[in-house]
Amino acid sequence: MKKLLLLGVLSSVLFVGCKKTTTPTPTNQTSVSARIKTMKYDSGSPFTYSYDASGRLTRADFDDSSYTMVEYTSASLITLKQFKNNLLNSTYKITLNTQGYGIYVENVGSKKIDTNYFDANGFRLYEKNQVNIVENGNVTKRIFGTDTTYYTYDLTKLNTIGNSNMGSPSDGKDNQNLVISSKYGAKSLTYTQYSYEFDAKNRVVKMISSYYNNGVKSQKDYITLYTYTD
């Protein structure tokens, strides 16, 4: 999870291709209202998330004695305050569009303003001119120039580890289902595979990321662990 929560929104409104296909009914009908309490990367210490009565993120504590406080200043403005060792380190103001997505991010100290982009469906883009191809509520291709990244999903499993599950929908729309692979080019042998373990409520409690280069596993698996507020 990025430290600048609610800031990782990079998108543009260009083109979204859609296909009509038959979608399997997910076997885990977990509500997107599920909130993640902790997230732990591999052997590190867990990140901890706190929410208000509406399920919005109010605080994120990280593994290096830093934390971020989130203030909902108005319907169109979010203020982030980052602290290190209990001292205010930086402040950001995020301007939301009418869909509630963060389109402008201002560093109050430096006055630098970054512009973020979303496609017509609200999915994030990593470059302004990127194109998302959406099928069954999931981004299956990200196209930027001559580069294309392909994604596949388990259509029987709902995504319970998205932005909404961390109380930060301003980061953009979530994929409906869990991604199981990403590949950097149609014929590429460089790809990542994802597998999951679930709790009794069919929520993701463990994600295993496996990386391959030229078809051969290139490093040890990367593990992310999740707990929930209930």
N, C-alpha and C positions, 0 to 999 in steps of 0.2 A: 504494500500500500504506500502510495506516495506520501511524503511528509506534508507537502503543501496540499492538503486535502481540499477539494473543491477548486483546485487550480489547474488540474491536469486536463483541461478541456480544450482540445485542438480540433476544429472542424470547419467545414464550409458547406454552403447550400448549392449543390451542382446537379447531380443526377443520382437517382437510386433506381436500380433495376429490380423488378420483382417477378417471380414465377408463381403460377398457381399450382400447388402440389398438395397432396394429401398428407396431413400432419398427424403422426401418431399421438394419441392422448398421453400426456406425461403421467407416469405412475406415481410421482411424488408431488401431489397438489399442495405444496407448501406455499403459504401466502408470502408475498413480497414484504409483508409487514415484519417478518422475522428480522431481528437486529443482531448484528455481530457484536459480541462483547470483547473478545480478544482475537488477535491474529498473530501467529508466531511463524517467522521465517526460519526454516531449517534449524540450526542450533542456537539461534539468537534468543533474546528475551522477547516476551510477547508485547505487542502494541495493545493498548486498551482504549475502548471507545465508550463515551457516555452520551446520553440522549435526553431531550426534553420530553414532556408529556405527549407531544405530537410526533415523536419518533425522529426528530431532527437531530443531527449530530451537534453536540455542544462542546465536546472536548475530545482530543485525541492525545494520548500519552505514548511516547516512543521509548526506545530502549537506550537512549543516550542522555537521559535526564532532561530532555526537551519535551514540550507539549504545545499544542495549538488550541486556543479558545475560539469558538465560533459564535458570533453575534448576528442575529437576524435583524439588522438595522431598520429595514423597511421591506415592503413586498418586492422591491427591485434592487435591494442592496444587501450584501453580506459582508461583514467585517471579520477578518481573521487576524488574531494576534498570536505571534509565536514567541514562546518563552524558552530560555535556556538557563538552568540553575535558578529558576524563579525570577529571572530578570527579563523584561521585555526586550526582544531581539529585533523584531520587525512586525510591521502591520500592513495588511493588504486589504483593499476594498474591491469587491467583486460586483460588477453591475450585471443584473439579470435581464434577459429579454422577456417577451410576453409569455414564452413557454416555460420560463423559470430556469433557463440555462445560462451559465456564466460566460458572457461574451467579452467583457472587458475586465482586466485584472490590473489594478494600480498598486504599485509599491509606494506606500505613502512617504517613505523616507527619501527615495531616489526620484519620485515622481514618474518613474518609468511605467508606461501602460502597454500591456500585451493584449493583443486581440485573439480571441478564441473563436473557433468555427464549428458549426454543426450541420449535418445534412438535413434534408427536409423531414426526416423521421426522428430527428433528435439524437442520432448516433454521433459520437465523437469522430473527428478526423484528425490525423496526425500532421497533415499538411493542408494548407488552404485549398490547393487544387486537387486534393485527393478525391476519389470517387468511391463510395461504398455501394456494394451490391448486397441487397437484403432479401433473404428467403426465409419464410416461416418465422419471422421475428428475430432473425439472427443475421449478423454481417458475415457473409460467406466469402467475400472478396474485398480487399482494399487495394485500389489501383491508384498509383501515382506515377505518371509518365509511362515508362516502359516496364516498371516494376509492379508485380502483383503478388500479394500474399493471400493464400487460400486457407479457409478455416472450415472444419467439419464439426458437427455437434451431435450429441446424443439427444435425439428428439423426444426421448421418453423421460428425461430428467430436467426439471426446472432449475434455473439458475438461482441459487440462494446466497451467492457471494458477490453480488453486484453492487453498484453505487447505492441503489435504494436500500439494500440491506445494511449499508453503513451510514444511512441517514443523509446521504449527499447526492440527491437526484440532480442537483445543478451541474454535476459532472457529465451529464448526458444520459441518454436512454441505455438500459441494460439489454444485453442479449437475453432472449427468453430462455434459452437452454444452455447446458454446460458444454463448453468447447472441449473436444477430444483430440484435435490436432491442428497445427498451423504449419504451413509449408510455404517457402519463399520462392515461388516460381512453380509452374505446372509440372515440370520435369525434374525439379530440384531434388537432390538427395539430402538437402539440409532441412530439417524439420524438427518440430517439437510435438511430443505426445503427452496427453494429460489423462490421468486416471484419478478416481475419487473413492473415498469411503464416507459413509453416511451415518447419522444418528437415527434414533427410533422415529423421529419426525421427518425422516428423509431429507435432512439438511446436510450440506457438505461439512464434514469435520476434518477431512484431510484431502489435500490435493498433491499429487505426485507429478512433477514435471520432468520428462525425460528428453534429453537433447541428443540429436543425431547429426553427424557431419559425414557426407558421402555414404550414408546408409549405416554408419557405425556409431554406436553410442559414444559421445565425445567427452562426457564427464559424468560424475555421479548424479543420481537423481536429486532434484531439489524439492523439498517437502515444505508445504505450508499447512499449518494447523489452525482450526477455527473453533471458537465456542460462541454460544449465543446468550442473550440476556434472560431467556426463560428456560 
